[in-house]
Structures are given as C-alpha cells and as structure tokens.
Amino acid sequence: MNTTDTTRNTDAYQLLRTQQDETTNTSWFFMHKHQPQHDMGYRACFSVQLLKELHLYLRKSVERSTLIGGDVDGKLAHLVLGSDADVFNLGGDLELFGRLIRERNRDHLLAYARLCVEGVHGVYAAAATNKIHSIALVQGDALGGGLELALACQTIVAESGVGMGFPEVLFDLFPGMGAYSFLRQRISAKLAEEMILSGNVYSSDELHQMGVVDVLVPKGEGVQAVNELIRRNQRIPHARVAMNRVRQTCNPVTLDELMRVTEIWVDTAIQLGDKSLRTMERLVRVQQRRPHAAAERAEPARPALQAV
C-alpha cells in the first residue's frame, strides 16, 4: 500500500499494520500483517489476537480524534480498514467455533461473539461520536464477519472481482455480528434476508449494482480511490460529518441491538449437530490451503439478484 510521502508508520501490533497521514488526518490499518500469501498455517480470520488488537487500535484512534477534533482547517478525520493478505477477512474463527460447540461451552462462545460485536460496533460508532469517516478498502474476499466489518463502515470501496458474502448457512448458521442490521441500512429487508439465507458469495461488481458496495474500481486501484474519496471529503467536511449523523439518527444500529442478535447466534450455534460441524471443519481446511478457495467452495450456482 502506498499512501503519501507524509504517511508515518505507527506499528505497535503483531497482526495489524498501521499508518497515519498527518496532512489529511487519516489513520490506516491493515489486518493480517506479516502474513505472506504462501503461509499455509495462517487463516486470515478474526482470531482472538486480531480482535484484541482491533479493540486497542480503535481506542487509540478515538483518543486521537478527540485531540484533533475531527475538523481542523476544514479537514475531516478518516479511518481506513484494509488487509495485507490476499483476502480482506474470512470471518469468524471456525476452528474455535467448532471446538467450543463440541464442548457445549456457551459462555466462552458468547464471550468471543461479544468481542466481535464490540469491535464491529466500535468501527460503526466512531463516526457518530467522534466525527471519523470510516472506509473499508476491500481488495480481496470479504466473507462472514469480514463482510460485517466492512458493512459497519460508512463507505465501502471495493476492487472489481472480489468475493463477498455470508456462507454461514452452509453449516446451518447465520452471520450474527451485525450483518442484518448493517445491510438494512443499504438494501431492503427482503434482499438482506435473501443474501444471508442463500449462502451465495457475490462478486463486488454485483454488490455495487445492488447498492451494498459504494465505490467499485478496477483491480489495483483501491488505494488510489480511497485517497481520492478523502480529498473530496476534505472539501465538504461539515456536510460529510452532518450526513453521517443524519444516517445514524434516522436508522441507528445500537450496541444493545447487536448484542441481542449475537445471543441468538450463540444459542443457534450451540445446537449444531455433527454434520454441520464437519462442514465447518472442512471450510477451515480450505481456508488453510488457499484463502481464495474459501469463496469458491462456498459459492453455489445462482442467478444474478436484482435490488429490491
């Protein structure tokens, strides 16, 4: 990733690579730091370690936003979420899910789910409470919780040909960390349910047509598109902040709402039988072999959907 010459590296994490651009008050973070594409032992999912680092990073970003005020010399503070792997994020830690479900360990599964929800909602809340414009830079597949994280951002910039969807229904589960709530801000309830219950993995091009992806650009042009978006927002800082507030006032997603949904997710997960768990374990092996294959494995044949 190349930003500007004024970008300052601020790495203090094992799995996040972070940079600050002082000229635009922009904070960039990239998941899966130092995890090369050929590393077959790493799964680009929400491990507990990654979630803890995400929480720490968000707290520091919020603290920084209160210092710069989010509006200095007509500039708006931005938070950009990306990935150093060849995928954006493959979602929840399926290996951990399977183990905790087999053990019927509801308490630990709920603790993990709440950690995910707090991280996702932290990104969403940054705009309303701290005047930060959050941008998801999706240059590789975003599945399950990975797509939920992108949806929590105000703007999704995706490169063409990326796989995005919710394959959880393949093992008789649903995405329980905000998918429905955040999709409802972009598309109809009917289409949101269809996306979730079909298990389809859509292309970023399809989701752009449906209104889920905000900005679609050719492969390799994602960073350039984000920088251009930031430049445009600098010209209208007050209007951008106001529109963020309007969006959250008219159609808010509360932490309490997400917590209640994720409890339903945990109660559903803990009932899964051996067949569903074996499917989950097969997907773990696919993720370990080749991350992009996770989308190929999950995608059934389907007609193109039209926005409803």
Order of alpha helices (4+ residues) and beta strands (2+ residues): beta-beta-beta-alpha-beta-beta-beta-alpha-alpha-beta-beta-alpha-beta-beta-alpha-alpha-beta-alpha-beta-alpha-alpha-alpha-alpha-alpha
